[in-house]
Amino acid sequence: MSNSNNKVLIIGVGNPYRKDDGIGPYIIKLLQTQKEIEADLLDGGTDGLTLIDYIKEYTQVILIDAVNMGKPAGEIVCFSPAEVQLKIKNDSLSTHGFGLAEVLKLVKELDIKTKIQIIGIQPQDISFGEGLSKVINDKISEVIKIIKKTLEMRLKCVMPYQLK
Amino acid sequence: MSKDVKIDIQHITRVEGHGNIKIDVQSGELKECKLEIVEAPRFFEAMLKNRHYDESALITSRICGICSVGHVLGSLTASEDAFGIKISEQEKNLRCLMNIGEHYESHVLHIYFLAVPDFAGAKSVLPLVNTHKDVVVRALKLKKLGHEIGNMIGGRLIHPTAMRVKAMTKIPTPEILHDIIHRLEEAKTELKKDIGILKTFIIPNFERETEYISLYKYGEYAFLEGNIYSSDIGETSYKNYLDITNEYLVDHSTAKRAKHNRKSYMVGALARFNNNHQWLSEDAKTIAADLGLKAPCYNPYMITIAQFVELFHLADEGIKAAQSLLDNGVELENRKFTIKPGRGIGAVEVPRGILFHDYVYNDQGYIQKANCIIPTGQNLQNIEDDFRALVPTILDKSKEDISLMLEMLVRAYDPCISCSAHILNVEFE
């Protein structure tokens, strides 16, 4: 499959009405106000499969998502799908029907060449409600800094957030 | 047959949410049969309180990533019912197109990515990429058509923003409408390529007659307006939806259930088909006959086939709506109206069945009370009753086969238990 767009696409995934799960869309909203960001922006919502259409249109994609990594709340880790693919828990693959994990696998199976970098933030609370937890809110400027750095480095992992 | 079978499936796979199945058969007798819902109850009703009418549709669009347009349509209809607003023919046609986009997204996801692996004997769609790559790529293209209609008409790819009370804030150009007509015609051609594959599926031979409930408007395969129809008692005004749903709680599930004339009822594509099949488009009727779907159909595994048939009908309806917009011209409509305090009810068909939004507004247009009844909640007891009928007939099968048939049955209903959170779980070594 071909990817025609040389621009970077930044996708924020999640639901703003599930507290920290809304970090992705929250960041997208913030980035929309920052003119110096040279990338297309997408609030990806929660329908994982939809994202494939957009991922395949770009050569480079940054995904911002609340990721359950078993780390302390607020911890930020950058990784590529290949780095975690084998470590995705079996049951989590299935709990959202067709979630981001399956989408990333399908991207690979369909031989879509897009370079993907995930910026994962460990959430504290994903229960129903609006607004981010304080511990997550305090990390917003750091996430923005990482996004800018990631864009600058053409999607290379940003130290010290990289895996391992 | 004297047999003990204990089944405990934690988190049914390929279902939009979390659900467990518990079955206990002792000496051939069914002792326990439960569909447990472990997801937290929805808090959107509370979240809607004190919200302005212009906000309510946007908030409810986040209840579900798959049925976001359906919740917007339910929400707008409820607000308009409260304020006494009659929408124009133009607005009806634009909403019809939005509804078609949503059904394409949702039905294609269910048919090709969640249900087909069952019939093809695969654990998920992933192995099918190697064996049926053309089908997977076609399915992605069909699903994309759904979002693109949402974008072209609704103003945003995901969670549309242009749909507002009384009228849209954005209108499509004639070029867009021509494009939609062309692409819906193309979609029908593409879908026809998969009829052969669908015919090869072995659909379990299980029938249980139940009460079928759907929206109903004489002369239409109703999606966006009408009354409520029960296959047992006939038509009821949408205003009296609470007489239909009669929600109640069971101790093993946090999701509310519904019952009407019997212990349970079915909503969704098969209920719509059973109640309104005579008003399907001619092409959809031909496809239904070709795939062996005849009304009344009592086999819940056929829901997937009914969804496939609906895709043809919806394409035809979309072509008609877009043509009507082209013939009559489209212009931005006046969105002014007078806020009236009071109650309004929205009853619409969304991919998984009939959805009710019920709001009470104050004189400033702020919601004082909200009630949302989703299709999946209405189907839960019916699925459990299917289990009770099915399990005694398949006790001669292996535990694995029984488990698979039960999981397939749940998946056939396409339940959306709660897909309103999206979290990626990973483990680092």
Interface residues (C-beta under 8 A of the other chain):
Chain A: V13 G14 N15 P16 Y17 R18 D21 L42 D43 G44 G45 T46 D47 G48 L49 T50 I52 D53 Y54 D65 A66 V67 N68 M69 G70 V77 F79 V84 K87 I88 K89 D91 S92 L93 S94 T95 H96 G97 F98 G99 L100 A101 E102 K105 L106 E109 L110 I118 G120 P123 I126 S127 F128 G129 E130 L163 K164
Chain B: Q10 H11 I12 T13 R14 V15 E16 G17 H18 A40 R42 F43 F44 M47 I59 R62 I63 C64 G65 I66 S68 E105 L109 F113 L114 S124 V125 L126 V129 N130 K133 V136 V137 L140 K143 K144 H147 L157 I158 H159 C419 S420 A421 H422 I423 L424 N425 V426 E427 F428 E429
